[in-house]
């Protein structure tokens, strides 16, 4: 299905500024989506510059390819996960990159494409696969996980205080037959959360849908492994920009950047470092960069976005 990809990407100006783009450099958008950020990077590259776009989603790659066609820089679009960055570069004989951007989580395209089952606002089959070639989907999580497994996924990945009740209600409802659509799941979640709690805060299904999506796509595990991989392949002076949308992701990014900045593993009581580990990165952002009021007026989805930036030492 062809979609309108013309969403304004979040923290666009902040990303372009912090990537410090060199016209003849090699830059990676590891979460290509509709190609909004990638187009901005490509516009700043010369004919000798290289833009590498990576996405799991074949539909997104095709649409982004069309969007990026007018760019004069060299382009390389790859169906893969950003966690495989080293493999992607090795296969193309590329030794290092001058910058990379990761926009973590579900893309606007996937949310707006109702048939993909990412949204709790539209009724669709329970899917949530970022790569449609994968066989494991939200249907499997909702219909085969035990009550305990469901509770842990919803609590840990959704930070949902009603995780226990939601898991209990899902298991009870499953006895009547499989839960096959997002609409059915939303109704179960609404039934599990007391009316007084439903009246406050975000949509009652938001946290549970987030949790199931993260579980289906292994998002947090991929992020944990990928940050060091990207830092390793950066050329001196190269920058890694990561946009996260909830506290679980942001914590992973913050801790990984901190470890890279202070890699010493010696016990605190040692008077001098004996492990010999020296930092190869420079701190660019202390507190994360967040959206301006002007951007929030235009794009409410940017409200929870946080950008952190790390730079490879020169």
Residue frames as qw, qx, qy, qz and C-alpha x, y, z in Angstrom:
[[0.000, 0.888, 0.460, 0.000, 0.00, 0.00, 0.00],
 [0.410, 0.370, -0.033, 0.833, 1.43, 3.40, -0.98],
 [0.347, -0.759, -0.456, 0.308, 1.23, 5.94, 1.80],
 [0.145, 0.915, -0.054, 0.373, 1.86, 9.63, 2.21],
 [0.786, -0.172, -0.289, 0.518, 5.31, 9.72, 3.74],
 [0.267, 0.628, -0.029, 0.731, 5.56, 13.49, 3.93],
 [0.591, -0.753, -0.271, 0.099, 5.65, 13.65, 7.70],
 [0.117, 0.841, -0.382, 0.366, 7.98, 16.21, 9.17],
 [0.766, -0.047, -0.568, 0.297, 10.55, 14.10, 11.02],
 [0.538, -0.825, -0.169, 0.050, 11.00, 14.86, 14.72],
 [0.493, -0.742, 0.220, 0.399, 13.84, 17.11, 15.91],
 [0.766, 0.548, 0.190, 0.278, 14.85, 17.56, 12.26],
 [0.214, 0.903, -0.204, 0.312, 16.85, 20.80, 12.60],
 [0.546, -0.705, 0.436, -0.123, 18.51, 19.57, 15.79],
 [0.907, -0.011, 0.382, 0.176, 19.61, 16.33, 14.09],
 [0.648, 0.683, 0.061, 0.332, 21.00, 18.11, 11.02],
 [0.058, -0.909, 0.303, -0.280, 22.94, 20.54, 13.21],
 [0.636, -0.586, 0.489, -0.108, 24.34, 17.87, 15.54],
 [0.939, 0.187, 0.237, 0.163, 25.40, 15.48, 12.79],
 [0.217, -0.754, 0.382, 0.489, 27.96, 18.08, 11.62],
 [0.837, 0.387, 0.381, 0.064, 27.50, 16.87, 8.05],
 [0.223, -0.537, 0.518, 0.628, 30.55, 17.02, 5.76],
 [0.640, 0.510, -0.115, -0.563, 29.48, 17.18, 2.07],
 [0.568, 0.441, -0.671, -0.180, 31.81, 14.35, 1.00],
 [0.280, -0.336, 0.807, -0.396, 31.22, 12.13, 4.06],
 [0.432, -0.133, -0.859, -0.240, 29.49, 8.78, 4.60],
 [0.359, -0.162, 0.437, -0.808, 26.32, 8.96, 6.71],
 [0.226, -0.183, -0.951, -0.101, 23.91, 6.27, 7.90],
 [0.567, -0.208, 0.137, -0.785, 20.22, 6.59, 8.69],
 [0.040, 0.128, -0.985, 0.111, 19.74, 3.30, 10.54],
 [0.246, 0.466, 0.777, -0.345, 15.96, 3.71, 10.85],
 [0.133, 0.079, 0.491, 0.857, 15.06, 4.97, 7.38],
 [0.260, 0.548, 0.604, -0.517, 11.25, 4.93, 7.74],
 [0.478, 0.794, 0.372, -0.050, 9.72, 7.33, 5.22],
 [0.674, 0.284, 0.138, 0.667, 13.12, 8.92, 4.55],
 [0.076, -0.969, -0.184, -0.150, 12.48, 12.33, 6.13],
 [0.496, -0.773, 0.283, 0.276, 15.71, 12.57, 8.13],
 [0.717, -0.012, 0.501, 0.485, 17.63, 10.81, 5.34],
 [0.409, 0.766, 0.334, 0.366, 16.48, 13.38, 2.79],
 [0.203, -0.977, 0.070, -0.005, 17.81, 16.15, 5.02],
 [0.645, -0.493, 0.451, 0.372, 21.18, 14.40, 5.30],
 [0.665, 0.298, 0.528, 0.435, 21.29, 13.73, 1.55],
 [0.226, 0.937, 0.213, 0.161, 20.53, 17.36, 0.70],
 [0.287, -0.911, 0.282, 0.092, 23.70, 18.35, 2.57],
 [0.725, -0.240, 0.542, 0.351, 25.91, 15.83, 0.74],
 [0.236, 0.628, -0.457, -0.584, 27.80, 16.40, -2.52],
 [0.834, 0.330, -0.309, -0.315, 27.88, 13.96, -5.43],
 [0.489, 0.369, -0.757, 0.228, 30.81, 12.18, -3.77],
 [0.373, -0.281, 0.612, -0.638, 29.01, 11.88, -0.41],
 [0.400, -0.087, -0.887, -0.215, 27.29, 8.60, 0.47],
 [0.560, -0.234, 0.294, -0.738, 23.94, 8.17, 2.22],
 [0.281, -0.001, -0.959, -0.030, 23.23, 4.68, 3.59],
 [0.591, -0.227, 0.115, -0.765, 19.63, 3.97, 4.59],
 [0.194, 0.041, -0.975, 0.101, 18.73, 0.87, 6.60],
 [0.604, -0.119, 0.224, -0.755, 15.25, -0.43, 7.44],
 [0.347, -0.008, 0.932, -0.106, 13.67, -3.80, 8.23],
 [0.502, 0.545, 0.529, -0.413, 10.50, -2.82, 6.41],
 [0.437, 0.153, 0.638, 0.616, 10.51, -3.46, 2.65],
 [0.134, 0.829, 0.515, 0.175, 7.52, -1.14, 2.13],
 [0.253, -0.909, -0.002, 0.330, 9.34, 1.72, 3.87],
 [0.501, -0.332, 0.499, 0.624, 12.51, 1.11, 1.82],
 [0.371, 0.450, 0.645, 0.493, 10.56, 1.30, -1.44],
 [0.008, -0.930, -0.359, -0.074, 8.76, 4.50, -0.47],
 [0.398, -0.791, 0.165, 0.434, 11.93, 6.11, 0.91],
 [0.559, -0.029, 0.554, 0.616, 13.76, 5.16, -2.29],
 [0.254, 0.712, 0.511, 0.409, 11.22, 7.14, -4.30],
 [0.223, -0.958, -0.155, 0.096, 11.49, 10.10, -1.95],
 [0.513, -0.646, 0.316, 0.469, 15.31, 10.13, -2.06],
 [0.729, 0.405, 0.421, 0.357, 15.53, 9.79, -5.84],
 [0.289, 0.932, 0.066, 0.209, 16.09, 13.53, -6.56],
 [0.500, -0.796, 0.264, 0.217, 19.22, 13.65, -4.35],
 [0.554, 0.741, -0.379, -0.007, 22.55, 14.04, -6.18],
 [0.292, -0.603, 0.727, -0.150, 24.61, 12.14, -3.57],
 [0.420, 0.140, -0.886, -0.139, 25.37, 8.42, -3.79],
 [0.678, -0.275, 0.244, -0.637, 22.70, 6.30, -2.11],
 [0.353, 0.127, -0.927, 0.008, 22.68, 2.79, -0.71],
 [0.662, -0.272, 0.159, -0.680, 19.41, 1.39, 0.71],
 [0.296, 0.200, -0.929, 0.094, 19.59, -1.90, 2.60],
 [0.762, -0.407, -0.207, -0.459, 16.88, -4.14, 4.08],
 [0.591, 0.051, -0.670, 0.446, 18.37, -5.05, 7.44],
 [0.490, -0.817, -0.301, 0.053, 18.26, -4.03, 11.09],
 [0.109, 0.904, -0.287, 0.299, 20.44, -1.21, 12.36],
 [0.727, -0.567, 0.385, -0.040, 21.88, -3.68, 14.87],
 [0.880, 0.123, 0.333, 0.316, 23.67, -5.33, 11.93],
 [0.189, 0.957, -0.128, -0.180, 25.52, -2.13, 10.98],
 [0.330, -0.615, 0.658, 0.283, 28.93, -3.76, 11.03],
 [0.601, 0.169, 0.759, 0.187, 27.76, -6.57, 8.73],
 [0.448, 0.836, 0.307, -0.072, 26.11, -4.05, 6.35],
 [0.037, 0.916, -0.337, -0.213, 29.34, -2.01, 6.11],
 [0.488, -0.382, 0.747, 0.241, 31.57, -5.09, 5.78],
 [0.645, 0.400, 0.643, 0.102, 29.49, -6.42, 2.89],
 [0.401, 0.901, 0.152, 0.058, 29.94, -3.11, 1.06],
 [0.740, 0.182, -0.096, 0.641, 33.65, -2.83, 1.89],
 [0.061, -0.840, 0.014, -0.539, 33.15, 0.34, 3.97],
 [0.558, 0.075, -0.599, 0.570, 35.66, 0.76, 6.80],
 [0.183, -0.373, -0.522, 0.745, 34.11, 3.68, 8.72],
 [0.051, 0.757, 0.543, 0.361, 31.33, 6.29, 8.65],
 [0.215, 0.273, -0.163, 0.923, 31.24, 10.02, 9.42],
 [0.340, -0.072, 0.362, -0.865, 27.92, 10.06, 11.21],
 [0.244, -0.252, -0.913, -0.208, 24.76, 8.10, 11.97],
 [0.427, -0.170, 0.180, -0.870, 21.19, 8.74, 13.06],
 [0.212, -0.232, -0.949, 0.003, 18.84, 6.33, 14.84],
 [0.451, -0.202, 0.051, -0.868, 15.19, 7.29, 15.36],
 [0.021, 0.044, -0.981, 0.189, 14.08, 4.48, 17.67],
 [0.401, 0.303, 0.647, -0.574, 10.65, 2.88, 17.73],
 [0.471, 0.530, 0.696, 0.113, 7.73, 2.76, 15.35],
 [0.187, -0.015, 0.306, 0.933, 7.74, 5.11, 12.35],
 [0.396, 0.338, 0.179, -0.835, 4.92, 7.48, 11.41],
 [0.473, 0.223, -0.645, -0.557, 4.44, 5.39, 8.29],
 [0.296, -0.072, -0.950, 0.068, 3.88, 2.22, 10.29],
 [0.114, 0.304, 0.634, -0.702, 1.50, 3.93, 12.72],
 [0.414, 0.391, -0.020, -0.822, -0.54, 5.50, 9.93],
 [0.465, 0.163, -0.756, -0.430, -0.70, 2.33, 7.83],
 [0.670, -0.286, 0.307, -0.612, -3.63, 0.84, 9.74],
 [0.935, 0.109, -0.268, -0.204, -3.32, -2.66, 8.28],
 [0.488, 0.433, -0.660, 0.373, 0.04, -3.13, 10.05],
 [0.719, -0.506, -0.473, -0.045, -1.64, -3.30, 13.47],
 [0.457, 0.113, -0.410, 0.781, 0.64, -0.87, 15.30],
 [0.158, -0.288, 0.090, -0.940, -2.07, 1.61, 16.23],
 [0.003, -0.329, -0.858, 0.395, -4.64, 1.29, 19.00],
 [0.276, 0.407, 0.133, -0.860, -6.71, 3.97, 17.22],
 [0.604, 0.330, -0.403, -0.603, -7.61, 1.84, 14.19],
 [0.851, -0.090, 0.471, -0.216, -8.98, -1.70, 14.05],
 [0.534, 0.596, -0.568, -0.192, -6.67, -4.09, 12.20],
 [0.935, -0.055, -0.342, 0.075, -5.22, -7.60, 12.46],
 [0.584, -0.765, 0.256, 0.096, -2.85, -8.02, 15.43],
 [0.825, 0.472, -0.098, 0.295, 0.51, -7.79, 13.67],
 [0.336, -0.919, 0.190, 0.079, 3.13, -5.15, 14.69],
 [0.833, -0.069, 0.279, 0.473, 5.98, -6.78, 12.73],
 [0.012, 0.819, -0.233, -0.524, 8.47, -4.19, 11.49],
 [0.108, 0.374, -0.798, -0.460, 9.73, -6.78, 9.01],
 [0.796, 0.111, 0.081, -0.589, 6.80, -8.58, 7.42],
 [0.661, 0.327, -0.671, -0.073, 9.07, -11.50, 6.53],
 [0.087, -0.261, 0.814, -0.512, 9.27, -12.35, 10.24],
 [0.449, -0.287, -0.796, -0.285, 6.85, -15.07, 11.35],
 [0.340, -0.407, -0.673, 0.515, 6.43, -13.95, 14.98],
 [0.065, -0.523, -0.263, -0.808, 3.77, -11.28, 15.50],
 [0.288, -0.257, 0.398, -0.832, 1.64, -9.53, 18.13],
 [0.821, -0.122, -0.277, -0.485, -0.97, -12.25, 17.59],
 [0.749, 0.067, -0.619, 0.225, 1.50, -14.80, 18.96],
 [0.139, 0.219, -0.555, 0.790, 2.35, -12.71, 22.03],
 [0.493, -0.181, 0.161, -0.836, -1.29, -12.01, 22.90],
 [0.865, -0.032, -0.181, -0.467, -2.58, -15.54, 22.25],
 [0.868, 0.090, -0.468, 0.136, 0.27, -17.83, 23.35],
 [0.206, 0.426, -0.574, 0.668, 2.13, -16.11, 26.21],
 [0.444, -0.430, -0.747, 0.247, 1.25, -17.24, 29.73],
 [0.260, -0.913, -0.287, -0.131, -0.37, -14.84, 32.16],
 [0.613, -0.640, 0.084, 0.455, 2.99, -14.37, 33.91],
 [0.541, 0.065, 0.394, 0.740, 4.85, -13.72, 30.63],
 [0.095, 0.740, 0.434, 0.505, 2.23, -11.20, 29.52],
 [0.417, -0.884, -0.184, 0.101, 2.36, -9.42, 32.85],
 [0.624, -0.456, 0.199, 0.603, 6.16, -9.12, 32.68],
 [0.418, 0.324, 0.446, 0.722, 6.19, -7.87, 29.08],
 [0.064, -0.824, -0.393, -0.403, 3.49, -5.27, 29.75],
 [0.516, -0.830, -0.087, 0.195, 5.04, -4.15, 33.04],
 [0.644, -0.370, 0.264, 0.616, 8.68, -4.10, 31.90],
 [0.373, 0.164, 0.483, 0.775, 8.28, -2.71, 28.39],
 [0.075, -0.691, -0.477, -0.539, 5.14, -0.63, 28.88],
 [0.146, 0.064, -0.505, 0.849, 5.75, 0.52, 32.46],
 [0.490, -0.388, -0.411, -0.664, 2.02, -0.15, 32.91],
 [0.237, -0.289, 0.664, -0.648, 0.80, -0.19, 36.53],
 [0.788, 0.060, 0.277, -0.547, -2.23, -2.33, 35.58],
 [0.334, 0.437, -0.792, -0.266, -0.08, -4.99, 33.86],
 [0.150, -0.034, 0.955, -0.254, -1.30, -7.79, 36.15],
 [0.508, 0.430, 0.509, -0.546, -4.98, -7.08, 35.53],
 [0.515, 0.588, -0.328, -0.530, -4.47, -6.62, 31.78],
 [0.178, 0.324, -0.922, -0.119, -2.67, -10.00, 31.56],
 [0.286, 0.154, 0.860, -0.393, -5.43, -11.62, 33.60],
 [0.547, 0.536, 0.251, -0.593, -8.17, -10.18, 31.37],
 [0.408, 0.529, -0.602, -0.437, -6.33, -11.21, 28.17],
 [0.040, 0.157, -0.986, 0.034, -6.01, -14.82, 29.37],
 [0.383, 0.328, 0.700, -0.506, -9.67, -14.90, 30.46],
 [0.532, 0.589, -0.030, -0.607, -10.87, -13.48, 27.12],
 [0.215, 0.449, -0.802, -0.330, -8.70, -15.99, 25.17],
 [0.317, 0.050, 0.923, -0.211, -10.80, -18.84, 26.56],
 [0.571, 0.567, 0.362, -0.471, -13.66, -17.68, 24.30],
 [0.763, 0.543, 0.240, 0.256, -11.37, -17.81, 21.24],
 [0.609, -0.007, 0.059, 0.791, -8.22, -16.11, 19.92],
 [0.013, 0.858, 0.130, -0.497, -7.89, -12.31, 20.12],
 [0.697, 0.313, 0.448, 0.465, -7.34, -11.48, 16.45],
 [0.286, 0.740, 0.220, 0.567, -7.54, -7.71, 16.07],
 [0.258, 0.180, -0.334, 0.889, -6.27, -4.51, 17.65],
 [0.435, -0.413, -0.124, -0.791, -9.86, -3.45, 18.33],
 [0.827, -0.350, -0.425, -0.114, -10.56, -6.60, 20.35],
 [0.647, -0.039, -0.434, 0.626, -7.34, -6.11, 22.34],
 [0.009, -0.339, 0.132, -0.931, -8.21, -2.46, 23.09],
 [0.646, -0.451, -0.242, -0.567, -11.59, -3.54, 24.46],
 [0.830, -0.249, -0.448, 0.218, -9.93, -6.13, 26.73],
 [0.441, 0.117, -0.324, 0.829, -7.45, -3.52, 28.02],
 [0.261, -0.419, -0.024, -0.869, -10.22, -0.99, 28.66],
 [0.776, -0.420, -0.359, -0.305, -12.11, -3.63, 30.61],
 [0.776, -0.134, -0.434, 0.437, -9.06, -4.35, 32.77],
 [0.281, 0.136, -0.253, 0.916, -8.25, -0.74, 33.71],
 [0.065, -0.618, -0.659, 0.424, -10.64, 0.83, 36.24],
 [0.228, 0.818, 0.417, 0.324, -12.76, 3.67, 34.84],
 [0.295, -0.934, -0.012, 0.201, -11.25, 6.22, 37.23],
 [0.546, -0.438, 0.454, 0.551, -7.73, 5.43, 35.88],
 [0.504, 0.406, 0.598, 0.473, -8.92, 5.52, 32.26],
 [0.091, 0.945, 0.312, 0.023, -10.08, 9.10, 32.64],
 [0.248, -0.889, 0.268, 0.278, -6.54, 10.38, 33.26],
 [0.414, -0.487, 0.646, 0.418, -3.40, 10.36, 31.16],
 [0.197, 0.332, -0.677, -0.627, -2.85, 8.81, 27.71],
 [0.775, 0.045, -0.377, -0.505, -5.05, 6.32, 25.86],
 [0.769, -0.418, 0.410, -0.258, -5.51, 3.26, 28.12],
 [0.967, 0.179, 0.155, 0.099, -4.01, 0.92, 25.49],
 [0.329, 0.883, -0.326, 0.072, -0.93, 3.03, 24.72],
 [0.281, -0.662, 0.685, -0.116, 1.50, 1.38, 27.14],
 [0.796, -0.008, 0.600, -0.085, 0.36, -2.18, 26.42],
 [0.752, 0.652, 0.095, 0.019, 0.64, -1.70, 22.65],
 [0.140, 0.856, -0.489, 0.091, 4.11, -0.22, 23.11],
 [0.533, -0.461, 0.698, -0.125, 5.14, -3.20, 25.24],
 [0.851, 0.234, 0.469, -0.039, 3.87, -5.81, 22.78],
 [0.583, 0.805, -0.107, 0.033, 5.51, -4.01, 19.84],
 [0.082, -0.781, 0.611, -0.102, 8.87, -3.93, 21.65],
 [0.687, -0.218, 0.686, -0.103, 8.56, -7.65, 22.45],
 [0.827, 0.485, 0.278, -0.061, 7.60, -8.62, 18.89],
 [0.572, 0.785, -0.141, 0.189, 10.52, -6.73, 17.33],
 [0.829, -0.231, -0.154, 0.485, 13.16, -7.24, 20.04],
 [0.229, 0.893, 0.041, 0.386, 13.69, -3.48, 20.05],
 [0.408, -0.873, 0.251, -0.097, 15.47, -2.92, 23.36],
 [0.844, -0.250, 0.372, 0.295, 17.89, -5.82, 22.93],
 [0.656, 0.551, 0.232, 0.461, 18.77, -4.53, 19.47],
 [0.008, 0.950, -0.057, 0.308, 19.36, -1.02, 20.80],
 [0.666, -0.686, 0.281, 0.080, 21.59, -2.26, 23.62],
 [0.821, -0.053, 0.393, 0.410, 23.86, -4.10, 21.23],
 [0.548, 0.682, 0.284, 0.391, 23.87, -1.49, 18.47],
 [0.118, -0.992, 0.037, 0.021, 25.15, 1.60, 20.30],
 [0.541, -0.596, 0.484, 0.344, 28.68, 0.29, 20.78],
 [0.682, 0.280, 0.553, 0.388, 28.67, -1.12, 17.24],
 [0.304, 0.891, 0.232, 0.243, 27.90, 2.34, 15.83],
 [0.304, -0.913, 0.243, 0.124, 30.47, 4.04, 18.08],
 [0.719, -0.273, 0.522, 0.369, 33.07, 1.50, 16.88],
 [0.599, 0.401, 0.514, 0.464, 32.51, 2.23, 13.18],
 [0.081, 0.985, 0.128, -0.081, 32.53, 6.04, 13.50],
 [0.634, 0.430, -0.108, 0.634, 35.51, 7.80, 11.96],
 [0.384, -0.300, -0.336, 0.806, 37.35, 10.35, 14.18],
 [0.107, 0.142, 0.002, -0.984, 35.07, 13.36, 14.66],
 [0.342, -0.259, -0.731, -0.530, 32.03, 11.35, 13.53],
 [0.337, -0.127, 0.456, -0.814, 28.80, 11.71, 15.50],
 [0.210, -0.289, -0.926, -0.122, 26.02, 9.35, 16.55],
 [0.357, -0.125, 0.148, -0.914, 22.59, 10.93, 17.09],
 [0.199, -0.249, -0.948, -0.025, 19.89, 8.81, 18.76],
 [0.433, -0.244, 0.008, -0.868, 16.26, 9.86, 19.19],
 [0.169, -0.184, -0.952, 0.175, 14.26, 7.88, 21.75],
 [0.367, -0.423, -0.343, -0.754, 10.60, 8.14, 22.68],
 [0.729, -0.599, -0.174, -0.281, 10.26, 6.64, 26.13],
 [0.391, -0.794, 0.434, -0.170, 12.26, 6.27, 29.31],
 [0.922, -0.131, 0.349, 0.108, 13.31, 2.65, 28.67],
 [0.736, 0.541, 0.100, 0.395, 15.06, 3.57, 25.42],
 [0.076, 0.910, -0.190, 0.360, 16.48, 6.83, 26.74],
 [0.667, -0.649, 0.362, -0.062, 17.96, 5.06, 29.77],
 [0.911, 0.087, 0.283, 0.288, 19.73, 2.53, 27.51],
 [0.519, 0.725, 0.025, 0.452, 21.18, 5.32, 25.34],
 [0.233, -0.897, 0.231, -0.296, 22.22, 7.43, 28.32],
 [0.787, -0.491, 0.371, 0.040, 23.94, 4.51, 30.07],
 [0.865, 0.269, 0.232, 0.355, 25.69, 3.30, 26.90],
 [0.332, 0.828, -0.073, 0.447, 27.03, 6.79, 26.15],
 [0.446, -0.817, 0.297, -0.213, 28.18, 7.14, 29.78],
 [0.904, -0.223, 0.319, 0.176, 29.99, 3.78, 29.69],
 [0.726, 0.514, 0.126, 0.439, 31.72, 4.80, 26.48],
 [0.050, 0.892, -0.143, 0.426, 32.73, 8.10, 28.08],
 [0.351, -0.650, 0.588, -0.331, 33.98, 6.45, 31.30],
 [0.859, 0.151, -0.450, -0.194, 35.05, 2.91, 30.34],
 [0.104, 0.464, -0.770, 0.425, 37.28, 2.35, 33.38],
 [0.789, -0.292, -0.468, -0.271, 36.24, -0.85, 35.20],
 [0.388, 0.194, -0.672, 0.600, 38.52, -0.41, 38.25],
 [0.413, -0.639, -0.623, 0.182, 36.90, -0.50, 41.70],
 [0.031, -0.927, -0.106, -0.358, 36.23, 3.05, 43.01],
 [0.626, -0.759, 0.119, 0.136, 38.66, 2.55, 45.91],
 [0.799, 0.121, 0.157, 0.567, 41.66, 2.11, 43.53],
 [0.210, -0.740, 0.004, 0.639, 43.83, 5.27, 43.70],
 [0.162, 0.530, -0.487, -0.675, 44.76, 5.01, 40.00],
 [0.859, 0.335, -0.007, -0.388, 43.32, 3.22, 36.96],
 [0.366, -0.424, 0.804, 0.197, 44.96, -0.14, 36.26],
 [0.712, 0.379, 0.585, -0.080, 42.49, -1.52, 33.68],
 [0.318, -0.241, 0.497, 0.770, 43.93, 0.80, 31.04],
 [0.271, 0.619, 0.692, 0.255, 40.57, 1.48, 29.38],
 [0.115, -0.316, 0.015, 0.942, 40.49, 4.96, 27.86],
 [0.443, 0.662, 0.458, -0.395, 37.46, 6.75, 26.46],
 [0.366, 0.063, 0.573, 0.731, 37.29, 7.17, 22.68],
 [0.030, 0.714, 0.576, 0.396, 34.25, 9.48, 22.71],
 [0.100, 0.067, -0.214, 0.969, 33.47, 13.09, 23.61],
 [0.080, 0.592, 0.720, -0.354, 30.27, 14.22, 25.34],
 [0.070, 0.305, 0.388, 0.867, 28.17, 16.45, 23.08],
 [0.477, -0.549, -0.249, -0.640, 24.87, 16.52, 24.99],
 [0.053, -0.150, 0.782, -0.603, 24.45, 16.42, 28.75],
 [0.495, 0.338, 0.582, -0.550, 20.70, 16.65, 29.09],
 [0.430, 0.325, 0.751, 0.382, 18.83, 15.33, 26.05],
 [0.107, 0.109, -0.237, -0.960, 17.64, 17.78, 23.39],
 [0.270, 0.480, 0.805, -0.220, 13.85, 18.02, 23.22],
 [0.245, 0.569, 0.568, 0.542, 11.38, 19.58, 20.78],
 [0.036, 0.011, -0.112, 0.993, 10.72, 23.32, 20.71],
 [0.348, 0.435, 0.554, -0.619, 7.26, 24.73, 21.39],
 [0.435, 0.499, -0.302, -0.686, 6.97, 25.57, 17.68],
 [0.281, 0.194, -0.904, -0.257, 7.62, 21.94, 16.71],
 [0.106, 0.210, 0.897, -0.375, 5.16, 20.63, 19.31],
 [0.433, 0.464, 0.209, -0.744, 2.43, 22.87, 17.86],
 [0.511, 0.451, -0.509, -0.526, 3.06, 21.32, 14.45],
 [0.681, 0.151, -0.711, -0.086, 3.80, 17.76, 15.50],
 [0.657, -0.568, 0.230, -0.440, 2.42, 16.53, 18.86],
 [0.981, 0.009, -0.176, 0.087, 4.24, 13.19, 18.34],
 [0.503, 0.527, -0.396, 0.559, 7.50, 15.00, 19.12],
 [0.485, -0.758, 0.092, -0.427, 6.43, 15.60, 22.73],
 [0.856, -0.467, 0.222, 0.013, 8.26, 12.60, 24.17],
 [0.819, 0.466, -0.116, 0.314, 11.23, 12.66, 21.76],
 [0.465, -0.819, 0.264, 0.208, 14.72, 12.98, 23.27],
 [0.735, 0.614, -0.207, 0.199, 17.92, 13.38, 21.27],
 [0.622, -0.678, 0.311, 0.237, 21.32, 12.37, 22.65],
 [0.634, 0.735, -0.226, 0.079, 24.57, 12.83, 20.74],
 [0.745, -0.508, 0.311, 0.302, 28.02, 11.26, 21.08],
 [0.470, 0.831, -0.286, -0.079, 31.20, 12.09, 19.14],
 [0.937, 0.011, -0.036, 0.346, 34.22, 9.93, 18.32],
 [0.404, -0.770, 0.172, 0.463, 37.46, 11.55, 19.48],
 [0.520, 0.823, -0.212, -0.087, 39.55, 13.22, 16.79]]
